[in-house]
Amino acid sequence: MIDRRGVLAGLSAVPLVAAAPGDPVATTRCGRVRGLREGGVLVFRGIRYGADTAPRRFQRALPPTPWSDIADATRYGPASPQTKADEPTSEDCLFLNVWTPALDGGRRPVMVYLHGGAHAHGSGSDPLYDGANLVRRGNVVVVTLNHRLAGLGYAHLADLGGPAESANVGNLDIILALTWVRDNIAALGGDPGRVMIFGQSGGGAKVVTLMAMAQARPLFHAAATMSGQHVTAIGPNHATERARAWMAATGAKSVAELAALPIGRLVDAMATTDPYERKGEISFASTLDHRTLTRHPFYPDAPREAAHIPLICGNTRDETGYWLGATLKRGDTTWDNLPERLGREMVKDVGVTHVIDRYRALYPDRTPGQILLAASTAARSWPGHLIQAEERAKIGAATWMYQLDYPSPEAGGVLGAFHTLDIGLVFDNTRLPAARTGNGPDVRALAGRMADAFIRLARTGNPNGGDLPEWPQYDLARRGTMLFDRHVRVEDDPRREERLLFAVAPYVKPGG
């Protein structure tokens, strides 16, 4: 039996094997890897980019140890330990996946996707993130990856006697993966000088955080955030108290003891109610630790050091339909219970009755449920995207804003264009039921236009071209926004009155 932490310390959680005839074999700086041919695309799954993190829990990961045999890269590596996991997990989780047209020395744009799931869940192996269709459409190389999550990747233990960088080792894992891309992607048909990072939700938050990190910026050349509305990271004092609450839930008396506990106890303790938000699990995320992250992503402004990096900044029109699905499907929101339901969802501190009155005046034909969806999105999930685009516009940084208006056909369309709906479109994977978009001719055409825009950003630093209407850079005078729908078009300052309604109050990230 092969010892996984010994012989396999070089590459993956699967055995080292001899190459089969016809299987693609790529040579990386640490050794050779064997992948698969799938539908004309070469796929390498579970390539190790970092060593096992278990011996260095809460510390910066080390690069992998080189290997001499051909290592199998045909299966995804394990995800980071997490609550509610639906796939194998392990602290030995630093693996990435590559889709490429050929191992021919071509210099193709590289699109590196950072998965969502806040900073606590998910992995790079979700079928929606399969990069084959992007490869076929655009002659690009696609990379997805796993990194440490939740307390393992973002617990701020420095002020409790722990490692100085513990609050952001999840982001340092991503930087290690991007370093791997820089050093190895040419051997897999990609151009290390033309790397784009993109991500949805928590992945988008990681994108904008990396733009604020000096160690990360030299490793990518374009970026896109999809519903990644983070403007601020978690503050160090709140992060310390969250780490303290986590440690208490495990029963550990010190960071050294925490680092030695069985991983299952740490994961169980992650489900503890957050001490600040007083709901959900403990919120671990990128932290202003004054070491690896020395500023907030978009406070007090956009980082000028990242102004040269072109950015697509997008959101879905009805973000909160993702969380309000059960309520919206029941259709039982009334004028009487709307204030209480909307109040639970709002982040911006604007009077609930005032908001409802204004929405009823703006949209007299809308039902209480429709107002709940629109107002909760505008008061919770939309402001962060606006701030990102506005702050970039103030420093003249090339930014293109989009809004997905295409509604999911689910439940007769009552959920609208909800959070996550743009993933299947951007990856051109609408054929998958998990995309929740349907797969008719209109949505396939929309997916092609969105995917091609992202491919063009990766290739040229500008999403314009093809059959897309001219997409202006975002500025404060016009606020031109691409609306992706059955009819793709640019609209200046969409939902202006809703924007102004909530502009009277600051956006403060809950529990930050």
N, C-alpha and C positions, 0 to 999 in steps of 0.2 A: 504493500500500500504506500502511495506517495505521500510524504509529509507536506501539507499545504503551506506551512509557514517556513519550511526549509527550502526544498527543491523549487517550490512554486513561488518563492519570494520575488522572483523576477517578473512574473506576468499576470497570470489569471487564476481564478478559482477552479479551473478545469485542468485535466492532465496535459502534460507536454506530449505531443504525438508527432509522428512522422507525417510529412505532407502527403496528401492523396493526389493522384494524377489529375491535373486540371484545376485544382484549387489554387487561388492566388496566394502567394507568399510575399510579404513585404519585409523589408529590412529596416528596422529602427535602430537608434543608437544603442539600445540595450539588448537587441537581439531580433531574430526573425519571428514573424507571426503569420499564422495560416488562417485565412478567412474563407468566404464562400462566394460563389457567383449566384446571384438571384435576379432573374429577369433582366440580364444585361448590366447589372450594377454589381460592383465588388463590395462586399460587406465584411467588416471586421468588428466583431462584438467582444467586449470584455478585454480590451487591451489595458494592461496595467500602466498607469502613469505615476503612481506613488506607492510606496511601501505600506505594509500593514500598519494601521494607525493604533492598534490595540496597545503595543508596547510604549507608545508615545501619546497616550490619551490626553487631550486638551493642549497638545503641543503642535507646533508646525510639523507637517509631514515631511518625510524624506523621499528623495527620488528612489525609483526602484533599483534593485541590484541587477546587473546584467545577467543574462542567461546564455547558454551555448546551444541548446536544442531549439527546434522550431516549436514555438508555443501555440497552443490552440486558441484561436480567437473567433469561435463560431457561436458562442453562447454569451449572453449578457452576464456581467459580474453582479454580485449581490449589491443591494441598496444599503444605504446607511441605516443603522438601527433607528426605529421610529415607532410611534404608537400607530395602531390600526394598519399595520403593514399587510399588504396583499401579495408580497413577493419575498423571496429569500433575502435576509439581511445579515450583515456582518460588519464589525469594525474594520475589517479588511475590505474596503469598499471603493478604493480609488481606481476606478476603471472608466474607460471611455470607449465610444463606438464610432466607427468611421464608415461612411458610404462614399464611394468614389467611382468615377467612370473607368479609370485605368491607372495602372502603375507604370506610366510612360514618361515620367519626368515633366509632365505638363504643369504649367503654373496657373492653376485654376483658383478662383475665389474660394475662400473657406468660410463656411457659415457654422458658427459654434452656438448651439442652443443650450440655454440654462433653464432647467425645468422649474415649474411652479410648485405650489404646495406650501405657500408661505416660506418659512425657512425651516420647516419641521417635517414635511412629508414629500413623497415622490421620489422619482429617479429618472435617469435618462433612457429607460427602456420602455416607456409607455408606447403602445403601438401608434398613437397619434403623432409621435415624434419620429417615426420612421422616415428617413431622409431620402429614400429611393426616388420618389416623384420629383423632388427638388433637383436631384442629380440629373434625372432624365430631361427635365424642363430646361435647365440652365447651364449644364456642363460645369457644375460646381462640386465641391467636396463638403459634406455635411458631417458635423461632429456633435454628439451628445455625451453627457458625462454624469457620473455620480460624485457626490462630495459629502462630507460630514454635515449632519443636520441637527436641529434643535440644540439640546444641551451639549452634545458632543462637538458641535461646530460653532456654537455661539453663546456659550455660558461665560459671563464676565467674572472670572475667578481671580483676577490679578489683585484685587483689593481684599481677597480672602486668603491670601498666601499661595495662590496658584500661579501658573505660567502667565507671563506678561501678555502673550498674544492670544490667549484662550478665547476672547470675545469674538474673534473674527477668523478662527482657523478654517471655518467653512469657506470663507472667501479666499483664504490663502491656498486652500486646496484647488479652487478654481484657477488661481494664478499659476499654480504648479501645472495644472492641465494645459493652460494657455502656453506655458513655457515648453511643455511637451509638443504642442502644436508647432510652435516656432522652430523647434529643433528637429522635428520628425515628419512634418506634413508634406514636405517636398517629396519624400520617398513614397507617399501615397497619392501623388498627383496634384497636390495643392500648393498654393503660393503663400509662404509665411509672411510676405509683405502685403497681403491683401486679406486680412482676417476680420470678419464681422462677428460680433456677439449679439445675440438677440434672446429674449426670454419673455414669458408671460406671467403675470401676477407676481409671485415671489421671485420668479426668475427675472422679470423685468426690474424688480427692486434691486436684485443683485447686479444687473447691468448698470443701473445708474450709480450704484455704490462703487462699482469698479471704476467708473469714470472719475470718481472722487479720490481714488487711491493711486498714489504715485507709483507703487510697484506694478500696478496693472496696466496703466495707460500705454506704455510702449508696446504692449503685446497684442493690441487690436487697433483697427483703423476705421471702423464704422460700427454703429450700434443701433438697436431698435428695442424699445420697451413697449410691450403689449399689456395694457392694464396693470402696469407696474407703478402704482401711484405714490410710491414712497418719496417724500420730500426730506424727511429727517430720519436719522437712525435712532436707535434707542439710546437715551442718555446713560452715562456711566453709573450714576447713583441708582437709578431704577434697575439697570441691568444687574448691579451688585445684589440688590434686594431679591431679584428674581432668582439669581444663582443661590442665594442663601436659602430661599424657600425650597428650591429643588434639593439642595443638600439636606435640609431638614427632613424632607419627605423620604429620602433614601435611608435616613438614620445615620449618615456619616457625620463625624465630628470634625473632620478636617478635609482639605482638598486631597491630601495624600491618601486618606481613607477612601474618599470618593473615587479616586483614580484606580483603586484596587478592587472595588466592588464588582460583582457579576453584572454583566451588561443588562440582564433582564431587570434587575432592581432599578437601574438608572432609567430605563425606558418606562417602567411602570410609574416612576415618580414624575416623569415629564407630563403625565396626564393630570397632575395637580392643578387646581383652579388658579388662574393667574392672580397674583396678589394686587394688581392695580386695576385691571379690567373687570375682575371679579366674575369672570365667566371663561369658558373654554379652558384650554391647557395653558401651562406657563408659556408666555410669549418670549421666545428666543429669536433674535434677529441681529443683523449687523449693528455694531455698537460703536459709538464715539468713544474710543478707548485712549485717544491721544498718543497712540503708538502706531498701529497699522492703519487706523482710520482717524485722521486728524481733523476732519470737518464733516458736516452733514452733506448729503448729496446735493440738496438744493436750498440750503439755508446757510447764510443769509442771502445767497445768490447762487447762480450757476457757476461751477468751477471754471475759471478762465483757462486753466491748464488743459481742459478738455474741449475748449471751443473749436479746435481744429478737427474734432471727431464728428462727422455728420451723423445725425440722429433722426430716426423715425420715432415719433411719440404717439401712441394710439390707445384708444379705449373703445369699449362697446357702449352703445347708446343706453342700454338697459342693464347695466352691470349687476344690480342687486336682484334681478330675476333669478340668478343662480342660487342665492340664499333664501329668497322668498318663494321658491317654487311651489312648495306645498300650499302656502297661503293663497297664492295667485290661482292655483288650479282649483282650490275649493271655491273660490269666488265669493267668499263670505265677508269681505271688507265692506263696511258701511260707513256712512258719514259719522255715525256715533262712535265706532271703534277706530276710525282712521287716526285721530290724534294720538292715541296710545300706541298704535302700531308704528306710525311714522316716527314718533319720538324715540322709540327703541333703536331705530336704524340711523338716525341723523348723527353725524359727527360735528358738522358746523353748528355752533350754538346760536341758532336763529329761532325765534318763537314759532312753535308748531302751528298754532292757530293762524298766525300771520302768514306762514308758508301756505297752508291749505287755502286760505282766502285768496291769496294771490294766484295760486294754480287754478282755482275755480274760475277766476276772472280771465286768466290767460286761455284756459281750455275748458269752456263751459260744457262741452259735450262729453268730457271724460268721466269715467266711473270712478268711485273711490279707490278701487283696486289699481286702476291705471295711474291715478295720481300718486298712490303709494309707491308704485314702481318708479315713476319719473322723479318724484321729489326725493326719495331715498337715495337714488343714484346721484342726483345733483348735489345732495348734502353729505354724501359719504365717499363715493368712489370716483367722481369726476374731478373734484378740486385739485387733487394731486397732479393729474395730467396737465391741467391748465397751468399750474404753477411752473411745472417743468418747461413747458413751451414758452411761457411768458418770460421766465428768467433767462432762457437761452436767447430769446429774441432781444433782450436788453443788451446782450454782449455781442450781438451780431453773429451768433453761431448757427450754422446751417441746420435747420430743423424742419421737419415736415410732419404735420399732425393729421391723424385720420380718426374717423369715428365709424365703427361698424354699425350700420342701421339694419342690415338684413336680419329679419326675425327668424328664430328657430321655428320650424313647423310644429314642434312638439306642443301638445295640448291646444291645438288650434291657434298657436301664436301668442298665447297670453303671457308667456315669459319674455317675449321680445328678443332683442339681441343681447343675451346675457353674458356675464363673465365666463370666459373660456371659449366662447363660440368662435373666436378668430383663430384658434390653434389649428383646427382641421383645415381651415381655408388657407392659411399661410403655408402649411405643409402640403397642400393639395391632396389631402387625405379624406375628402368628404365621403368617399365610398364606405368608410368605417362607421358603423352605427354609433360608436362613441363620440363621433364628431358632432352629432345631434343637429346637423345642418340639413339633412336630406341629401339626395344626390341627383337631383334633376338637372336638366341642361342649364338652367339659369344659375344654380349654385355652382355647378362645375365651371361655368364661365367666370363667375365672380372669384372663385378660388384661383383660377389661372391668373387673373389680373392682380390679385393680392400677392400670390407667390412670385410672379414676375417682378413686381415692384421691389420686393425684398431682395430678390436675386440681383436686380440692377443696383441697388444700394451697395450690396456686397462687391459687385464688379467695378462700379464706377464712382461710388460715393454719392450717387444721386438716384432717386427712385423713378425719375421721369423717363418716359419713352414708351415704345410699343403703342398699344391702342388706349393708353391711359390719358385722360384729360390732363392738360398742363397743371401740375401740382406745385403751387407757389410755396416758397419758404414761409414759415410762420412769422408774422410780424404783428405788432400791437395795433397798427392802424387798420389792417384788413382782417386779420385772424382767419386767413384762408385755410379751410379744412377739407380734406378729401372724405366724402361720404361714400363708403362702400355699401352698395345695395344692388338691387336688380338694375337700377339706373345709377351708374357710378358718376359722380359729379363733385365739383368743388362748390362749397358754400362758405360765404364769409360770415364769421361769428355765429355759427349755428347755436340755437337755443340761447340767444343773447339775453332775453329777459330772465331766463332761469339763472344764467351766470351772474347777472347783476343782482338778482334777489339774494344770492348767497355771498356776494362779494363784500357785504357789510361786516362779515365776521371772518376772523382768521381761521386757517385750517391747522388744527393741532392733532397730530397722530395720537390715537388712543394709547395710553400707557407708555408713551415714548419717554 
